[in-house]
Amino acid sequence: MSIQKHYLISYRFKGEPKQFSQKDSRMSDADAWYYSALHSGAGRVYGVTMTKGCSREVQLHAQQCGVTGVTWQRMPG
């Protein structure tokens, strides 16, 4: 059984700062870029398999949708 944790994800969408919390059992840079693309409403990351080493592909897709400057951190608790 995996424990769900809360993460704070910050990004810019077409230059405007955005922020949201995401609950997941783990977080990586690729995950944060993926969630940011979804959260922005810019589009889904179709055809991108979330496997080790795919973070660059996810990031490029998100950037094409207008997402930049993605950062994340685990929230206390």
N, C-alpha and C positions, 0 to 999 in steps of 0.2 A: 504494500500500500504506500503510495507516494504522498508526502505531505505537501499541501498547497501553501505557497508563500505569496506575499504581496510585493509587487515591484512598482516603482514609480518610473515611468517612461516619459522623457521630454524630447521634443523634436520641433522642427519648424516646417510649416506647410505653406509654400509659396511666400516665404519670408515671415509669416506670422507664428509666434511662439504658441505651442500647444503642449499639454501635459495630461496624463491620465494614469490611473493605477490599473495594474493587470495582475490577476491571480493565476499562478501556474506552479508546477512542481519544480521547474528550473527556468533559467533565463540565460540567453546568450546574445551576442550582438546580432546574429541573424534573426533570432526570435524578436528582438526589440524592433528591428527594421521591418519585419513582417507585420507585427502588431501595429506599428505606426502607420504603415500603408493602409491597413484596414481601418484604423481609427480615423484617419484623415478623410476617408470616403473617396480617396483618389482611385482606388481599384484594388482588386484582389490579386494575389500573386499566383496566377494560374500557371501550371506547368513547372513550378519550382518545387523540387523535392527537398524537404528540410532534413538534409543529411550533413554529416560532418564535412566541412570545407565548402559549403554552398553559400556562405555569408556574403561573398562578393556579388554573386548573381542576384540575391535578394536585395542587397543594397542598390545595385544598379537599377533594378526595376523600380524600387521605391523612389529613387532620385528622378527617374523619368516621369514619375507621377507628381513630382513637386515636393517630395519629402527630403529634408536635409537635417544635419546636425543631431542625429539620434543619440541619446545617452540614456542610461538606465541605472538604477540602484535598488537594492533590496530595502524595503521599508521595515522598520523595527516591529517586532511582534510576531 
